[in-house]
Every structure is written in C-alpha cells, then in structure tokens.
C-alpha cells in the first residue's frame, strides 16, 4: 500500500483543516517545500497536494507551490483543488503534477471530466469522491449533494476510471480512525484502486487499510501532530 502524505495549501502555506472547515485552519509550515523535502528524506515517494484556495475559488491558485515542490523534489504529486477548466488542468500538469484529482468537476461537469480522462489517460486522472454521510460533497466541501458515494464511484468505473480517492469528511482531521466499513464496501462493490483519506491517527489505522486492500492511504494531521513518525512509516508499512 502506498503511503501518501498530504500538503494542503492556503496562501502558499502548509495548513490543515478539520472536517474541511476553513475557519479551523492551522498553519504547520510557511514553506511546503521544506515539508516535502522532509517526506522525501524519509523515503516517501508520493505526495497529495490540495490547493484549498483553488477549491474555494473554482480555479487553480497555488500552481507556483506545486511547481516549486515538483522542481526541487522527485516526488510523484497528485494535485487537486480548483481544477475546473482545460486551462487549469494544463497548468497543473505543466507545473509538475503527476496526476490530477477531480472531485467537484466530476459532479458538476461530467462531460469535461470525461474528456480529460480520454485525453490524459486513466493513469493520470483520479476521481475525488469526498462524502459526508455517504453523500458526495463539492466546492471544497462547502456544498452537499444527494449522490451516494458508491453509486458515484460505480458510475465512473463503468467509464474506465481506475483510481479513486475517497474522503469521509466527518473523519477528516479528527484523528479518530478511518471509515473502514465504507472502504470495505467500495472494495467489495468495485474494482477501482482505492486511496483512503480522512481520519488516519496511527500505524494501526494504516495496517488495517492495507489489510482491507486499499491501494493507498493519505495521511495528514497524524504526521503534523506527531501521532505517526516518518521513520515509522518508512520502517513498518
């Protein structure tokens, strides 16, 4: 299972939110590159970077941060937040993203998202399935829908989507464990490569996700708050 630390960006800084609430913003480092280099120094190859300003603005905002991290590390970066147009996705890839994650766009402009999928390929496009009470949420989690997360994933799987990041918003930033029952159901009902996100609080959480069959796990606050040590990730997962 791939361990994928998260760097969330507001005003060019590395921050974390709780349950996606922008008012809970906590800055962990003024320089995201410094954080990324520490991850890389501990053998981590993958990075999940979210442009939170972009998610709120519905356009890419922090591409310079992406470019700086991509240029100065060899990490494979999946990038999301505010990618809503052909211009946005072009900028993201030109700035160094290995993959892009589309969430809101996959709900609100299905035709365009599928065009990207055909143009860039299944290995470059990740479906973002962020949900609250099993219902898909969009716009940086500021808007809710009536779409069931399993139906959403199954629908896109039929179109060829291979990679899905599923975040249970109720768990995000809470350090109270992951939504294992939901992830188990997704794995049983689909054949996508599932990347679990939200609630990781310990190595035990990661081991359980690996046992469930997750392709990857995104880890954020647990690292920043010292609940999981980077050398432990390197040595034990």
C-alpha positions as CSV (number, residue, x, y, z in Angstrom):
1,X,0.0,0.0,0.0
2,X,1.3,3.4,-0.9
3,X,1.6,6.0,1.9
4,X,0.7,9.4,0.6
5,X,1.3,12.4,2.9
6,X,-0.9,15.4,2.3
7,X,0.1,19.0,1.9
8,X,-2.9,21.4,1.9
9,X,-2.1,24.9,0.7
10,X,-3.7,28.2,1.7
11,X,-1.8,31.5,0.9
12,X,1.2,29.4,-0.1
13,X,1.5,27.8,3.3
14,X,1.1,24.2,4.5
15,X,-2.1,24.0,6.6
16,X,-4.6,21.6,7.9
17,X,-8.4,22.0,8.4
18,X,-10.8,20.0,10.5
19,X,-13.7,18.4,8.5
20,X,-12.9,20.8,5.7
21,X,-13.9,23.8,7.7
22,X,-11.8,26.8,6.6
23,X,-12.3,28.5,9.9
24,X,-10.3,25.8,11.6
25,X,-7.2,26.5,9.6
26,X,-3.9,25.7,11.3
27,X,-0.6,26.6,9.7
28,X,2.1,23.9,10.2
29,X,4.8,25.3,8.0
30,X,5.3,28.5,6.0
31,X,7.2,26.6,3.3
32,X,5.6,23.5,1.8
33,X,8.8,22.6,0.0
34,X,10.5,22.2,3.4
35,X,7.8,19.7,4.4
36,X,8.0,17.8,1.1
37,X,11.8,17.5,1.4
38,X,11.4,16.0,4.8
39,X,9.0,13.5,3.4
40,X,11.3,12.6,0.6
41,X,14.3,12.3,3.0
42,X,12.3,9.6,4.8
43,X,11.8,7.5,1.7
44,X,8.3,8.7,0.8
45,X,7.8,8.9,-2.9
46,X,4.2,10.1,-3.2
47,X,2.5,13.4,-2.3
48,X,-1.1,14.5,-2.2
49,X,-1.3,18.3,-2.7
50,X,-4.5,20.2,-2.4
51,X,-5.0,23.8,-3.4
52,X,-7.6,24.9,-0.8
53,X,-7.6,28.4,-2.2
54,X,-8.3,26.9,-5.6
55,X,-11.1,24.7,-4.2
56,X,-12.9,27.8,-2.9
57,X,-12.2,29.9,-5.9
58,X,-13.1,27.3,-8.6
59,X,-9.7,27.9,-10.4
60,X,-6.1,26.8,-9.8
61,X,-4.4,29.3,-7.5
62,X,-1.3,27.8,-5.9
63,X,0.4,26.4,-9.0
64,X,3.7,28.1,-8.1
65,X,3.8,26.0,-4.9
66,X,3.2,22.9,-7.0
67,X,5.9,23.9,-9.4
68,X,8.4,24.6,-6.7
69,X,7.9,21.3,-5.0
70,X,7.9,19.3,-8.2
71,X,11.1,21.1,-9.4
72,X,13.0,20.6,-6.2
73,X,12.0,17.0,-5.3
74,X,11.5,13.8,-7.2
75,X,8.1,13.1,-5.5
76,X,5.2,11.9,-7.6
77,X,2.5,14.5,-6.9
78,X,-1.2,14.2,-7.3
79,X,-2.8,17.6,-7.3
80,X,-6.3,18.8,-6.8
81,X,-8.4,21.8,-5.8
82,X,-9.9,24.3,-8.2
83,X,-9.2,22.4,-11.4
84,X,-12.3,23.3,-13.3
85,X,-11.2,24.1,-16.9
86,X,-8.9,22.9,-19.7
87,X,-6.6,25.8,-18.7
88,X,-6.4,24.6,-15.1
89,X,-5.5,21.1,-15.9
90,X,-2.9,22.2,-18.4
91,X,-1.3,24.5,-15.8
92,X,-1.3,21.7,-13.2
93,X,0.5,19.2,-15.5
94,X,2.9,21.8,-16.8
95,X,3.6,22.8,-13.2
96,X,4.7,19.3,-12.4
97,X,1.7,17.2,-11.3
98,X,2.0,13.5,-12.0
99,X,-1.8,13.1,-11.6
100,X,-4.7,15.4,-11.0
101,X,-7.7,14.7,-8.8
102,X,-11.1,15.9,-9.9
103,X,-13.9,16.0,-7.4
104,X,-16.3,18.9,-7.9
105,X,-15.7,18.9,-11.7
106,X,-16.7,15.2,-11.9
107,X,-20.1,16.1,-10.3
108,X,-20.8,19.4,-12.0
109,X,-19.3,19.0,-15.4
110,X,-19.2,15.3,-16.1
111,X,-18.7,15.8,-19.9
112,X,-15.5,17.8,-19.4
113,X,-14.1,15.4,-16.7
114,X,-14.6,12.5,-19.1
115,X,-12.9,14.5,-21.9
116,X,-9.9,14.9,-19.6
117,X,-10.0,11.2,-18.9
118,X,-9.9,10.3,-22.6
119,X,-7.2,12.9,-23.3
120,X,-4.7,12.3,-20.5
121,X,-5.5,8.6,-19.7
122,X,-6.6,6.5,-16.7
123,X,-3.2,6.7,-15.0
124,X,-3.3,10.5,-14.9
125,X,-6.8,11.2,-13.7
126,X,-8.0,10.4,-10.2
127,X,-11.7,10.6,-9.2
128,X,-12.2,12.5,-6.0
129,X,-15.1,11.0,-4.1
130,X,-15.5,13.2,-1.0
131,X,-18.5,12.4,1.0
132,X,-20.5,13.3,4.2
133,X,-23.0,10.7,5.4
134,X,-22.3,8.8,2.2
135,X,-23.4,11.8,0.0
136,X,-20.9,13.4,-2.4
137,X,-19.7,16.9,-1.4
138,X,-18.2,19.5,-3.7
139,X,-16.6,23.0,-3.8
140,X,-14.0,22.4,-1.2
141,X,-16.7,20.5,0.8
142,X,-18.8,23.7,1.1
143,X,-21.7,22.1,-0.9
144,X,-23.5,18.8,-0.4
145,X,-25.4,16.7,-3.0
146,X,-27.8,13.8,-2.9
147,X,-25.5,11.5,-4.8
148,X,-24.5,8.3,-3.0
149,X,-20.7,7.8,-3.0
150,X,-20.9,4.1,-4.1
151,X,-23.2,4.9,-7.0
152,X,-20.9,7.8,-7.9
153,X,-17.8,5.6,-8.0
154,X,-19.6,2.7,-9.8
155,X,-20.8,5.1,-12.5
156,X,-17.3,6.4,-13.2
157,X,-15.8,2.9,-13.0
158,X,-18.0,2.0,-16.0
159,X,-16.4,4.8,-17.9
160,X,-12.9,3.4,-17.1
161,X,-11.8,5.3,-14.0
162,X,-9.1,3.3,-12.2
163,X,-8.1,5.5,-9.3
164,X,-10.4,6.9,-6.6
165,X,-9.6,9.0,-3.5
166,X,-12.4,8.6,-1.1
167,X,-12.5,11.0,1.9
168,X,-15.1,10.7,4.6
169,X,-15.4,14.4,5.6
170,X,-16.7,13.5,9.1
171,X,-13.4,11.8,9.8
172,X,-11.1,14.4,8.2
173,X,-8.6,15.9,10.7
174,X,-10.3,14.3,13.7
175,X,-7.6,11.7,14.4
176,X,-10.3,9.2,15.4
177,X,-9.8,6.4,12.9
178,X,-10.8,5.7,9.3
179,X,-14.1,4.7,7.7
180,X,-13.2,1.1,7.3
181,X,-16.8,-0.1,6.7
182,X,-17.3,2.3,3.8
183,X,-13.9,1.4,2.3
184,X,-14.6,-2.3,2.6
185,X,-17.9,-1.8,0.8
186,X,-16.2,0.2,-2.0
187,X,-13.6,-2.5,-2.5
188,X,-16.3,-5.2,-2.5
189,X,-18.6,-3.5,-5.0
190,X,-16.0,-2.0,-7.4
191,X,-12.6,-2.9,-8.8
192,X,-11.0,0.6,-8.6
193,X,-7.7,1.3,-6.9
194,X,-9.0,2.9,-3.7
195,X,-7.0,5.5,-1.9
196,X,-8.4,6.1,1.6
197,X,-8.4,9.5,3.1
198,X,-9.5,11.0,6.4
199,X,-9.1,10.0,10.0
200,X,-5.8,8.2,10.0
201,X,-4.5,8.5,13.5
202,X,-1.9,5.7,14.0
203,X,0.1,3.0,12.3
204,X,-2.7,0.5,13.3
205,X,-5.1,2.5,11.1
206,X,-2.7,2.2,8.1
207,X,-2.2,-1.5,8.7
208,X,-5.9,-2.1,8.7
209,X,-6.4,-0.1,5.5
210,X,-3.7,-2.3,3.9
211,X,-5.5,-5.4,5.1
212,X,-8.7,-4.2,3.6
213,X,-7.0,-3.9,0.2
214,X,-6.6,-0.2,-0.2
215,X,-4.2,0.8,-2.9
216,X,-3.0,3.9,-0.9
217,X,-3.7,5.9,2.2
218,X,-3.4,9.7,2.6
219,X,-2.0,10.8,5.9
220,X,-2.2,14.4,7.0
221,X,-2.7,15.7,10.6
222,X,-1.4,12.5,12.2
223,X,2.0,13.3,10.8
224,X,1.9,17.0,11.6
225,X,0.7,16.4,15.1
226,X,3.4,13.7,15.7
227,X,0.9,10.8,16.1
228,X,2.9,9.0,13.4
229,X,6.6,9.4,12.9
230,X,8.0,9.5,9.4
231,X,10.7,6.9,10.3
232,X,7.9,4.6,11.4
233,X,6.2,4.8,8.1
234,X,9.5,4.0,6.4
235,X,10.2,1.0,8.6
236,X,6.9,-0.6,9.2
237,X,4.4,0.0,6.3
